[in-house]
Amino acid sequence: MAVPQELREILVCPQCKGDLEYVEEPEAFICRACELVYPVKDDIPIMLVEEAIPLEQWQKSSG
């Protein structure tokens, strides 16, 4: 089950308050401005800056 569309539309980056890009596989939210990835675990977006993955590291592990 994916994150509901309504939730995807209102989530913002907790660090910069900017827009997030949603990706389905692996399910995550990406902030291009901060270059951080917020993973989704058990259908719950983990929107903590401390839990975010650097974009470059995420691309290497998911690519």
Secondary structure, DSSP 8 states (H G I E B T S, - for coil): ----HHHHHH---TTT----EEEETTEEEEETTTTEEEEEETTEE---GGG-EEHHHHHHHH-
